[in-house]
């Protein structure tokens, strides 16, 4: 959720901190703040509620100077998004400053103990207990990192923290448990820290990912890494493979629009070097399990959250139809609490764009505890899920900055198609059908580019329905998850209430909502259930509903029954969700924009959900 950045080195810290926070603002934008150790040796801070521009304006009005500093952009958990609850939080004497991402589960007990010792709290946050605990445990003459480690021994919960103090200057101490943090190894004489690589990539591509239980000490001379129980540890330096241009808008008005239009390239990237045309199969270097073990798998469980859960549903259809293996999709947030039936013959697939989703990571660990093999489908190289799964597939989609996922979704579906092809060809899928799927996959990037040419027409359609209070999205088979995803996109960015349903389920309740003011989006490509969907369209029109149909054929047959058509090209039925989802992304984007909504930073949302 929240974003953390820190810098220590020879340059002025504040411009680097503000720049880093701008790169991280998609992780939370309820409030923001920075602290630096100034030329006078004191900790000086600024923080403001609202978006980062509020903080930047305050610093312009009252500049800060210092070469060691930490910053934070917040997604509120404990306490409202007020200036008092904004980070950084300070010790009573204002010599220690701390920023935090996560939730301290025993904050209530710690707060009560500290209040009993005379500590006065300035905020409602769970975070503030940690800075006071560090202050209480810091023995005179000892380094800051020992006090931080001692405090963390008493903390229960998830955290990524950065701490600095005027009592031990030119030093930042960081630690993680459940909330991501990485170190940026900068040019000679400087170090950085960030919640993800976006915060540091302008200054270095060399990063060190911390594991749970790690803490690190950053100084101008370099860094040292430790584990709370193991003592000094060594962590590998990774190179970030994308450049700064990947997290810029590149001439687009919004990141969401840019990422929608990047999909022809991101689909090419997820398939690059992975298709075996002659064999009608796929090559997946990240699948390190051998064929004998793979064929012993009797059941697959896919677990994910949000948009990734919708891609998982499409994967369920693919795996059962083409690989003929029983597959079930679980919400990651429910998975570990329901005593799931899994064993050594179960493959658990976890899907997460960020690779840091707290619930999905917890599901991964529960699956491994129960003896399952675990596969990851993630976008961020070096992320926690990528490191903890047994094997997996990277999306190679590049950074996704828009909070509403678009390109990651279609890349996830493509990755699931590749794995399905890989598995199915080792089971019962014929080489001819395999070649047909390979050919269809190769055509996808060009077909998505063709759909994107409808952008202006979709904008006009959005203008017609921008004030609709509700939308209904309906689909069957492979298109049911697309209906869910289309409704979610509209809800996320436009704040219009929308629901996705299997089309036949409309008669079991939602049909009561339909009148002349209700736009109903039908996913109606010509597939095995097309004629059933046509019947559902008839039922909506009989009740004066406004019908928008996503089709790949059948305009003549549906003339008079459909008010608006969105057209996609022909492809293999299993791959149609990639195509049919794209016009729904554009529809959500344009409706939100016409309603004056912030499409890149929707209210109450954050990109990476790293707390339960």
VOGU-3710 file (C-alpha; in Angstrom, 3 decimals, decimal comma):
1> xxxxxxxxxx> 0,000/0,000/0,000  2,014/3,013/1,237  5,197/4,145/-0,478  8,558/4,624/1,248  11,690/6,319/-0,093  14,966/7,249/1,570  18,306/8,782/0,592  21,698/9,258/2,225  24,645/10,693/0,332  26,339/13,878/-0,867
11> xxxxxxxxxx> 23,346/15,477/-2,607  20,367/17,405/-1,257  17,879/14,764/-0,179  14,537/16,571/-0,560  14,393/16,749/-4,391  15,302/13,047/-4,540  12,646/12,189/-1,935  9,903/14,167/-3,700  10,850/12,618/-7,037  10,752/9,146/-5,484
21> xxxxxxxxxx> 7,385/9,813/-3,866  5,954/10,888/-7,217  7,041/7,546/-8,643  5,356/5,786/-5,703  2,189/7,830/-5,398  0,171/5,051/-7,048  0,771/3,056/-3,836  -1,203/5,577/-1,775  -2,111/9,239/-1,974  -4,054/10,147/1,171
31> xxxxxxxxxx> -1,169/12,160/2,644  2,599/12,544/2,331  5,616/13,717/4,298  9,395/13,891/4,524  12,046/14,261/7,218  15,676/15,276/6,757  18,570/15,801/9,112  19,338/19,454/8,524  22,612/21,411/8,595  21,848/22,232/12,243
41> xxxxxxxxxx> 21,885/18,505/13,076  18,156/18,402/13,899  15,385/16,352/12,319  13,220/18,695/10,257  9,908/17,498/8,817  7,037/18,533/6,584  3,830/16,587/6,043  0,437/17,316/4,557  -2,869/15,533/4,003  -4,002/15,136/0,408
51> xxxxxxxxxx> -1,911/14,364/-2,637  1,783/14,955/-3,028  1,370/18,404/-4,571  0,191/19,636/-1,157  3,471/18,542/0,412  5,549/19,916/-2,466  3,832/23,287/-2,066  4,545/23,336/1,661  8,231/22,618/1,037  8,398/25,333/-1,618
61> xxxxxxxxxx> 6,992/27,769/0,956  9,352/26,570/3,717  12,352/24,804/2,158  14,161/21,930/3,849  17,853/21,136/3,503  19,733/17,962/4,360  21,660/15,061/2,848  19,941/12,250/4,745  16,186/11,883/4,597  13,114/9,641/4,406
71> xxxxxxxxxx> 9,721/10,166/2,776  6,303/8,526/2,688  3,065/8,600/0,699  0,164/7,072/2,594  -2,827/4,831/2,003  -4,702/5,163/5,278  -5,216/2,093/7,466  -5,142/3,120/11,138  -6,477/6,659/11,432  -8,072/9,060/8,993
81> xxxxxxxxxx> -5,979/10,725/6,244  -5,139/13,820/8,301  -1,922/15,756/8,698  -1,500/14,416/12,248  -1,723/10,838/10,983  0,578/11,459/8,022  4,097/10,020/8,128  6,880/10,489/9,185  6,188/10,035/12,884  8,618/11,425/15,463
91> xxxxxxxxxx> 9,795/10,499/18,932  8,761/12,775/21,808  11,991/14,780/21,574  11,787/14,779/17,755  15,230/13,187/17,357  13,935/9,987/15,701  11,819/9,911/12,543  10,100/6,816/11,122  7,964/5,897/8,108  6,020/2,650/7,853
101> xxxxxxxxxx> 4,051/0,529/5,396  1,945/-2,249/6,925  -0,153/-2,932/10,003  1,124/-3,430/13,563  -1,266/-6,008/14,994  -0,303/-5,523/18,645  -0,295/-1,719/18,413  -3,070/-1,437/20,993  -1,145/-3,322/23,659  2,098/-1,471/22,905
111> xxxxxxxxxx> 0,325/1,886/22,988  -1,244/1,131/26,346  2,165/0,123/27,755  3,859/3,249/26,432  1,088/5,548/27,670  1,513/3,949/31,078  5,153/5,060/30,940  4,154/8,650/30,201  4,339/8,749/26,403  1,911/11,197/24,807
121> xxxxxxxxxx> 0,735/10,175/21,337  0,143/12,756/18,624  -1,724/10,509/16,143  -4,233/7,674/15,848  -1,840/5,472/13,878  -0,361/2,111/14,756  2,945/3,370/13,339  3,611/5,881/16,090  4,014/3,149/18,696  7,108/1,880/16,855
131> xxxxxxxxxx> 9,016/5,160/16,937  8,291/5,569/20,671  9,293/1,960/21,304  12,630/2,522/19,531  13,187/5,638/21,651  12,411/3,726/24,856  14,792/0,845/24,004  17,701/2,922/22,691  20,570/2,631/25,119  22,959/5,559/25,225
141> xxxxxxxxxx> 26,139/4,969/23,250  24,651/2,186/21,134  23,908/2,523/17,371  20,409/3,175/16,063  20,121/-0,238/14,396  20,346/-2,048/17,737  17,407/-0,062/19,086  15,404/-0,754/15,915  16,136/-4,487/16,112  15,179/-4,567/19,801
151> xxxxxxxxxx> 11,905/-2,775/19,091  11,017/-5,093/16,237  11,388/-8,094/18,537  8,298/-6,774/20,340  6,301/-5,936/17,222  3,710/-8,315/15,750  2,431/-7,600/12,260  3,487/-6,523/8,798  5,942/-3,713/8,254  8,350/-2,058/5,934
161> xxxxxxxxxx> 10,032/0,753/7,855  12,746/3,361/7,414  14,169/5,117/10,470  16,730/7,866/10,994  17,871/9,943/13,946  19,859/13,068/14,687  21,443/11,056/17,527  23,101/8,750/14,960  23,239/10,897/11,800  24,129/10,006/8,190
171> xxxxxxxxxx> 22,392/6,680/8,633  19,060/5,136/7,656  17,938/1,845/9,183  15,318/-0,115/7,237  13,477/-3,374/7,936  10,781/-5,520/6,351  8,341/-8,188/7,370  5,513/-8,723/4,903  5,776/-5,276/3,272  8,260/-4,901/0,402
181> xxxxxxxxxx> 11,470/-2,875/0,627  14,548/-2,750/-1,547  17,884/-0,980/-1,324  19,202/1,081/-4,203  22,989/0,904/-4,541  23,720/4,358/-5,916  26,797/6,049/-7,238  29,830/6,197/-4,992  28,910/7,672/-1,642  25,119/7,335/-1,738
191> xxxxxxxxxx> 22,420/4,804/-0,924  18,672/4,744/-1,445  15,700/2,745/-0,215  12,261/2,329/-1,793  9,083/0,296/-1,607  9,782/-0,698/-5,186  12,274/0,010/-7,950  10,250/2,923/-9,335  11,474/5,026/-6,389  15,173/4,559/-7,152
201> xxxxxxxxxx> 15,532/3,734/-10,857  16,272/7,372/-11,766  19,496/7,041/-9,756  20,498/3,392/-9,964  19,494/0,091/-11,528  21,307/-1,966/-8,896  18,883/-3,063/-6,184  18,887/-5,449/-3,233  15,563/-7,049/-2,253  15,126/-7,588/1,476
211> xxxxxxxxxx> 13,514/-10,778/2,769  11,067/-10,992/5,653  12,924/-10,599/8,937  15,742/-8,583/7,318  16,969/-5,186/8,376  19,707/-3,072/6,837  21,900/-0,124/7,686  22,487/2,479/4,948  25,278/5,049/5,103  27,188/7,014/2,453
221> xxxxxxxxxx> 29,816/4,261/2,623  27,392/1,485/1,587  25,040/-0,939/3,300  25,010/-3,888/5,691  22,205/-6,461/5,827  21,108/-8,489/8,848  18,351/-10,877/9,829  16,639/-10,468/13,204  17,332/-14,095/14,152  20,326/-15,036/11,996
231> xxxxxxxxxx> 22,536/-11,978/12,367  24,574/-10,702/9,379  23,331/-12,038/6,022  24,212/-11,515/2,376  21,562/-10,543/-0,171  22,101/-10,629/-3,926  22,313/-7,453/-6,013  19,813/-7,492/-8,915  19,738/-5,270/-11,985  16,488/-3,511/-12,918
241> xxxxxxxxxx> 15,886/-4,343/-16,576  13,560/-1,446/-17,462  14,441/2,227/-17,720  12,908/5,483/-16,561  10,840/5,874/-19,753  8,775/2,862/-18,666  7,336/4,842/-15,743  6,731/8,068/-17,674  3,496/8,863/-19,514  5,223/9,033/-22,876
251> xxxxxxxxxx> 2,874/11,633/-24,363  -0,335/10,035/-23,080  -2,677/12,014/-20,852  -2,820/9,245/-18,252  -0,903/6,119/-17,314  -4,098/4,075/-17,682  -4,484/5,073/-21,327  -0,795/4,510/-21,999  -0,964/1,035/-20,492  -4,090/0,137/-22,474
261> xxxxxxxxxx> -2,278/1,146/-25,667  0,874/-0,753/-24,656  -0,950/-4,078/-24,833  0,105/-5,063/-28,371  3,713/-4,815/-27,197  3,195/-6,400/-23,776  1,446/-9,376/-25,375  4,407/-9,777/-27,715  6,763/-9,601/-24,729  4,969/-12,267/-22,680
271> xxxxxxxxxx> 5,119/-14,637/-25,653  8,589/-13,715/-26,913  10,727/-16,838/-27,372  8,075/-19,021/-25,758  6,055/-20,313/-28,730  7,064/-23,526/-30,522  5,199/-23,295/-33,812  6,201/-26,664/-35,281  5,544/-28,586/-32,061  2,306/-26,721/-31,344
281> xxxxxxxxxx> 3,539/-26,082/-27,826  5,268/-23,575/-25,564  8,742/-23,259/-24,075  8,664/-21,974/-20,493  12,146/-21,720/-19,006  10,756/-20,845/-15,585  8,906/-24,185/-15,307  11,646/-26,142/-13,579  9,452/-29,078/-12,549  10,175/-32,094/-14,766
291> xxxxxxxxxx> 7,525/-33,702/-16,960  7,213/-36,780/-14,753  6,317/-34,654/-11,707  4,100/-32,420/-13,789  2,060/-35,368/-15,001  1,570/-36,578/-11,440  -0,450/-33,443/-10,659  -4,088/-34,451/-10,214  -5,629/-31,085/-9,454  -4,863/-27,380/-9,835
301> xxxxxxxxxx> -5,899/-24,564/-7,512  -5,399/-20,965/-8,673  -5,469/-18,230/-6,069  -5,381/-14,462/-6,568  -7,121/-11,172/-5,728  -9,026/-8,565/-7,731  -8,221/-8,387/-11,425  -5,781/-11,288/-11,064  -8,675/-13,390/-9,736  -10,566/-12,693/-12,941
311> xxxxxxxxxx> -7,619/-13,838/-15,044  -7,501/-16,951/-12,843  -11,133/-17,736/-13,717  -10,231/-17,637/-17,406  -7,288/-19,925/-16,640  -9,689/-22,372/-14,968  -11,739/-22,629/-18,165  -8,563/-23,103/-20,241  -6,979/-25,760/-18,050  -10,124/-27,838/-17,707
321> xxxxxxxxxx> -11,100/-27,638/-21,379  -7,678/-28,024/-23,025  -5,488/-29,795/-20,439  -8,386/-31,822/-18,971  -7,301/-31,341/-15,381  -9,672/-30,385/-12,528  -9,070/-26,749/-11,608  -10,535/-24,505/-8,929  -10,117/-20,770/-8,330  -9,937/-19,380/-4,787
331> xxxxxxxxxx> -9,840/-15,847/-3,456  -6,418/-15,580/-1,840  -7,963/-13,623/1,030  -10,118/-16,657/1,915  -7,765/-19,480/0,952  -5,758/-19,913/4,136  -8,775/-19,514/6,412  -10,887/-22,326/4,951  -8,717/-25,397/5,543  -8,181/-26,027/1,803
341> xxxxxxxxxx> -7,994/-29,599/0,505  -4,559/-29,737/-1,104  -1,654/-32,177/-0,985  1,533/-33,140/-2,829  -0,486/-33,962/-5,967  -1,955/-30,451/-6,081  -0,412/-27,620/-8,069  -1,235/-24,214/-6,614  -0,833/-21,295/-9,011  -0,583/-17,840/-7,411
351> xxxxxxxxxx> -1,114/-14,767/-9,595  -0,052/-11,231/-8,632  1,032/-8,305/-10,775  3,239/-6,826/-8,054  4,392/-10,131/-6,594  3,805/-8,564/-3,162  0,026/-8,927/-2,609  -0,274/-9,794/1,089  -3,193/-12,221/0,831  -1,698/-14,018/-2,164
361> xxxxxxxxxx> 1,665/-14,335/-0,439  -0,077/-15,787/2,627  -1,920/-18,283/0,396  1,382/-19,284/-1,216  2,946/-20,007/2,175  -0,091/-21,967/3,332  -0,020/-24,083/0,170  3,668/-24,875/0,658  3,057/-25,721/4,309  0,518/-28,311/3,166
371> xxxxxxxxxx> 2,922/-29,919/0,720  1,673/-28,530/-2,612  3,938/-27,467/-5,452  3,489/-23,725/-6,013  3,820/-21,870/-9,300  3,855/-18,081/-9,617  2,632/-15,823/-12,395  4,000/-12,378/-11,568  5,162/-9,232/-13,338  7,805/-7,840/-10,988
381> xxxxxxxxxx> 11,151/-9,603/-11,191  12,677/-10,188/-7,761  9,372/-9,737/-5,921  8,642/-11,805/-2,822  6,193/-14,148/-4,558  8,656/-14,677/-7,407  11,351/-15,633/-4,905  9,186/-17,943/-2,788  7,370/-19,985/-5,432  8,859/-23,273/-6,622
391> xxxxxxxxxx> 8,789/-22,123/-10,249  6,848/-19,727/-12,426  6,304/-17,446/-15,386  7,229/-13,753/-15,583  4,915/-11,473/-17,556  7,604/-9,025/-18,759  4,864/-6,376/-19,075  6,996/-3,610/-17,565  5,885/-1,360/-14,699  2,137/-0,819/-14,404
401> xxxxxxxxxx> 1,537/2,550/-12,749  -2,210/3,025/-13,268  -4,022/1,679/-10,226  -6,639/-0,062/-12,396  -4,809/-2,999/-13,974  -5,063/-3,307/-17,763  -1,948/-4,587/-19,504  -1,099/-6,911/-16,612  -4,527/-8,546/-16,911  -4,180/-9,432/-20,591
411> xxxxxxxxxx> -0,583/-10,545/-20,008  -1,756/-12,813/-17,174  -4,359/-14,403/-19,430  -1,712/-14,895/-22,143  0,676/-16,456/-19,590  -2,069/-18,818/-18,442  -2,681/-19,744/-22,082  1,027/-20,507/-22,531  1,079/-22,711/-19,434  -2,144/-24,431/-20,488
421> xxxxxxxxxx> -0,620/-25,163/-23,895  2,589/-26,388/-22,242  0,674/-28,739/-19,942  -1,998/-29,818/-22,435  0,524/-30,916/-25,062  2,097/-33,172/-22,416  -1,289/-34,708/-21,671  -3,840/-35,172/-24,450  -3,954/-32,086/-26,707  -3,251/-32,926/-30,351
431> xxxxxxxxxx> -0,414/-31,289/-32,255  -2,910/-29,858/-34,755  -4,915/-28,121/-32,017  -1,649/-26,987/-30,431  -0,537/-25,403/-33,706  -3,924/-23,709/-34,030  -3,521/-22,159/-30,578  0,066/-21,075/-31,315  -1,078/-19,331/-34,493  -3,891/-17,596/-32,610
441> xxxxxxxxxx> -1,474/-16,429/-29,919  0,867/-15,000/-32,554  -1,996/-12,979/-34,043  -3,115/-11,417/-30,745  -0,860/-8,306/-30,692  -2,032/-7,175/-34,133  -5,646/-7,892/-33,246  -5,439/-5,798/-30,072  -3,919/-2,956/-32,109  -6,930/-3,217/-34,437
451> xxxxxxxxxx> -9,347/-2,928/-31,483  -7,528/0,151/-30,183  -8,403/1,944/-33,426  -11,971/2,136/-32,049  -10,839/4,486/-29,279  -12,643/7,550/-30,676  -15,883/5,620/-31,222  -15,734/4,250/-27,684  -15,212/7,775/-26,358  -18,453/8,819/-28,104
461> xxxxxxxxxx> -20,256/5,840/-26,594  -18,931/6,763/-23,150  -20,339/10,286/-23,553  -23,800/8,780/-24,019  -23,680/6,752/-20,780  -21,434/8,848/-18,533  -24,327/9,706/-16,186  -25,817/6,235/-15,905  -26,132/5,314/-12,214  -25,665/1,576/-12,811
471> xxxxxxxxxx> -24,236/-0,822/-15,404  -24,732/-4,561/-15,825  -22,113/-6,728/-17,569  -23,154/-10,187/-18,764  -21,275/-13,061/-20,361  -21,195/-16,852/-20,474  -18,353/-19,376/-20,484  -15,002/-17,717/-21,133  -16,775/-14,349/-21,267  -18,217/-14,467/-17,746
481> xxxxxxxxxx> -14,860/-13,483/-16,132  -14,588/-10,695/-18,735  -17,964/-9,408/-17,543  -16,632/-9,361/-13,979  -13,472/-7,571/-15,074  -15,350/-5,013/-17,175  -17,615/-4,179/-14,238  -14,652/-3,901/-11,887  -12,828/-1,496/-14,209  -15,861/0,776/-14,417
491> xxxxxxxxxx> -16,354/0,723/-10,646  -12,695/1,382/-9,916  -12,208/4,465/-12,050  -15,660/6,036/-12,598  -17,372/5,205/-9,268  -20,466/4,014/-11,145  -22,056/0,977/-9,564  -21,589/-1,993/-11,902  -22,070/-5,732/-11,575  -20,839/-8,656/-13,635
501> xxxxxxxxxx> -22,915/-11,840/-13,888  -23,155/-15,030/-15,888  -25,733/-14,028/-18,490  -28,202/-16,782/-17,557  -28,104/-15,710/-13,883  -29,645/-12,384/-14,838  -33,077/-14,025/-14,584  -32,391/-14,997/-10,986  -32,578/-11,494/-9,573  -30,703/-8,773/-11,502
511> xxxxxxxxxx> -33,377/-8,605/-14,213  -35,469/-6,683/-11,653  -33,069/-3,751/-12,053  -33,444/-3,413/-15,811  -35,339/-0,468/-17,248  -34,791/2,146/-19,947  -32,027/3,791/-17,883  -29,928/0,647/-17,428  -27,004/0,068/-19,832  -26,312/-3,663/-20,170
521> xxxxxxxxxx> -22,990/-4,748/-21,673  -23,178/-8,188/-23,280  -20,093/-10,190/-24,166  -21,538/-11,844/-27,269  -18,838/-13,263/-29,550  -19,867/-16,165/-31,764  -18,806/-19,115/-29,666  -20,437/-22,252/-28,314  -22,947/-20,321/-26,186  -23,653/-17,458/-28,592
531> xxxxxxxxxx> -27,305/-18,334/-29,233  -27,963/-18,579/-25,498  -26,569/-15,062/-25,071  -28,782/-13,811/-27,900  -31,783/-15,075/-25,930  -30,587/-13,105/-22,914  -30,262/-9,981/-25,072  -33,876/-10,441/-26,152  -34,924/-10,588/-22,493  -33,162/-7,293/-21,727
541> xxxxxxxxxx> -34,632/-5,526/-24,776  -38,106/-6,713/-23,767  -37,602/-4,608/-20,622  -36,280/-1,530/-22,463  -32,656/-2,014/-21,340  -29,922/-0,265/-23,344  -27,743/-3,006/-24,898  -24,046/-2,630/-25,710  -22,724/-5,809/-27,339  -19,104/-6,870/-27,764
551> xxxxxxxxxx> -19,125/-9,121/-30,827  -16,793/-10,677/-33,372  -19,600/-11,374/-35,858  -23,369/-11,385/-35,962  -24,144/-7,691/-36,452  -26,839/-8,570/-39,017  -28,404/-11,171/-36,763  -28,447/-8,762/-33,808  -29,654/-5,719/-35,728  -32,596/-4,177/-33,924
561> xxxxxxxxxx> -31,742/-6,014/-30,705  -28,534/-4,133/-29,865  -28,153/-0,374/-29,425  -24,343/-0,257/-29,799  -21,719/-2,662/-31,120  -18,080/-3,012/-30,103  -16,289/-5,344/-32,493  -13,280/-7,612/-31,948  -11,532/-9,929/-34,435  -11,947/-13,709/-34,636
571> xxxxxxxxxx> -9,605/-15,897/-32,580  -9,521/-19,168/-30,661  -12,391/-19,200/-28,089  -9,939/-19,594/-25,197  -8,135/-16,407/-26,243  -11,215/-14,283/-26,913  -11,176/-12,841/-23,347  -7,945/-11,004/-24,185  -9,678/-9,266/-27,093  -13,102/-8,668/-25,546
581> xxxxxxxxxx> -11,616/-7,086/-22,405  -9,833/-4,297/-24,309  -12,907/-2,290/-25,436  -14,251/-2,537/-21,876  -11,006/-1,022/-20,560  -11,410/1,897/-22,964  -15,085/2,301/-22,057  -14,266/2,520/-18,335  -11,429/4,962/-19,004  -13,506/7,360/-21,091
591> xxxxxxxxxx> -16,573/7,241/-18,838  -14,366/8,082/-15,842  -12,582/10,873/-17,680  -15,863/12,449/-18,799  -17,079/12,318/-15,188  -13,992/14,213/-14,032  -12,494/11,292/-12,115  -8,788/10,747/-11,502  -8,326/7,574/-13,541  -4,736/6,938/-12,429
601> xxxxxxxxxx> -5,397/7,441/-8,719  -8,996/6,431/-7,941  -10,263/7,318/-4,502  -9,674/4,844/-1,663  -7,530/2,537/-3,833  -3,834/1,731/-4,045  -1,907/-0,283/-6,590  -0,240/-2,910/-4,447  -2,246/-4,311/-1,533  0,439/-5,284/0,950
611> xx> -1,791/-5,460/4,046  -4,666/-7,814/4,896
//
